[in-house]
Amino acid sequence: MKYVLVTGGVVSGLGKGVTASSIGVILKACGLRVTSIKIDPYLNTDAGTMSPFEHGEVFVLDDGGEVDLDLGNYERFLDIKLTRDNNITNGKIYQAVIDKERRGDYLGKTVQVVPHVTDAIQDWIERVAQVPVDGKSGPADVCVIELGGTIGDIESMPFIEALGQFSYRVGAGNFCLVHVSLVPVLNVVGEQKTKPTQHSVRGLRGLGLTPDILACRSTSALEDNVKQKLAQFCHVPSESIVTLYDVPNIWHIPLLLRDQKAHEAILRVLNLHGVAKEPDLREWTARAELCDALHEPVRIAMVGKYTGLSDAYLSVLKALLHASVALQKKLVVDWVPATDLEDETAQEVPMVNLAACSIFQCADGILVPGGFGDRGVQGKILAAKFARENRIPYLGICLGMQIAVIEFARSVLNMQDANSTEFDTHTKNPCVIFMPEGSKTHMGGTMRLGSRRTYFHVNDCKSAKLYGNKSYVDERHRHRYEVNPDMVARFEDAGLSFTGKDETGQRMEIIELPNHPYYVGVQFHPEFKSRPGKPSPVFTGLIAAACGQLEGVLQQNHRVSNGFGKPNGVGNGIAKISVYQNGHATKFAKMTTTNGNGIYSNGMQF
């Protein structure tokens, strides 16, 4: 087993996760099998109880693991399925060590950070690296490890020590360290400054780790004299120093690494030159260039409570991007804070309320993602009502589905006090109720989590057609509340269709309004399984409906499910991606025209 460790220095937020994912992409393109591990130095055992405002979204895996959002980057870039053990935290390690101490496994020894904690970290890495994550048998060839935080953080010290020991444990030729650092440009002098990286590398070396490759984040490519200076002071060959400069979209990062021969530097350190081939990134290049070339917008109003931090909805944004690129549209996301739509805001700050409501007037589609707590719920209900009454394509995810049910009960069934028991425990019409197997006393890991099966109970519906007319689908869940099964019959009599249910038929998974252009709610989180080139079906449906292409997409899916044509990404052994124009599939092997356009959110490129 070969290991690539990615560390960060100077400041957080440099993009270590994207860098680690991109390294995995280029190694995979070289014909190697790749797995990934993310190390988070916080004491939480997992990310499940952490605020999205503080930490970004909680990514959910097939096995129900609630993990750091960087594991979502790994899964999307590498098209793999990770497990909860691929996310290591201080909390998990210390809990494992204390459990062993309580059992007497240390035979009376004084339990210390070195060697007990550091050994536990190394053993965990070696064990998890052997677990296949790509659907094939046997271990991967390379494990890419990302160490969260920055060098010098006090909570990272046990991991730094353990990884220093680990590099000797696995031996030369089996361990490669990539250090991501900042090379800022000061406006006053206008030159690239190397001192922050010098200090970061000096600190890293002082802790027992020596970088093999420097990945320098900067606004533009490193100048030759700057690269030479870094090579001299950081003791890294100039050919092993790459620049990760600003690009229109992150799909260009693997291409930057390839163009600067980063893969050759990694393969040289790992003694893999005789095994690996030249990287084949034709499909990846086509997708990145296609994304840049898109100019016809599709506007999606995103109504949420964490809109101040886009990372809180990272997987939703990526799923929207995957679908819009597949349909050859430039995604424009208009953020709508749910509280801005509510009556209280209309009375206290009418201009803010007016601005929020005006976004709906030019929206091609409306999306209400998941969330917890009652803040902003009334605003989300108003968004669902607007979409239903004005026949605007709507997708509700988890809570977004539940509030659509509540809105339907209030507006169509005239249940004015209809609500979820999450928000009103004494409501006389509890449309959404607490699941019987949930816990009201313990928060972490007590929800309905991970991959669960949804069976289609209505064949002639949009969601079933989008999923290729399958009898069931497996999607990932994260929720404590569900639609009240005792009220389902009343909803169905009034026209709300529950097209997908769990294996018992008592848990509602998918809702639709049959006579609406696209009004779909799902209890699961389809964004977690969306991939570049393999967009989530319900997100594809939203984007297609928003730009008038839904009928063509449904017809294409029908032909594929009946054995005619090929699904996205398949084409006689030639790397291609499928996109739709005016409802008809078009193949793109490579796009050569670019205009620098990226993906925009409220006019801001990201």
Secondary structure, DSSP 8 states (H G I E B T S, - for coil): -EEEEEEE-SSS-S-HHHHHHHHHHHHHHTT--EEEEEEE-SSSSSSTTS-HHHH---EE-TT--EE-THHHHHHHHHT----GGGEEEHHHHHHHHHHHHHHTTTTT----IIIIIHHHHHHHHHHHHTS--SSSSS--SEEEEEE-S-TT-GGGHHHHHHHHHHHHHH-TTSEEEEEEEE--B-TTT-SB--HHHHHHHHHHHHTT---SEEEEEESS---HHHHHHHHHHHT--GGGEEEEE--SSGGGHHHHHHHTTHHHHHHHHTT-TTT------HHHHHHHHHHHH--SEEEEEEEES-TT-GGGGHHHHHHHHHHHHHTT-EEEEEEEEGGGGSHHHHHH-HHHHHHHHHHHHT-SEEEE----SSTTHHHHHHHHHHHHHTT--EEEETHHHHHHHHHHHHHTS--TT-EETTT-TT-SSEEEEE-TT--SS--TT-SEEEEEEEEES-SSSHHHHHTTS-SEEEEEEEESEEE-GGGHHHHHHTT-EEEEE-TTS-SEEEEE-TTSSSEEEESS-GGGG-BTTB--HHHHHHHHHHTT-HHHHHHHHHHHHTT-S--TT-STTS--EEEEETTEEEEES----------EETTEE-
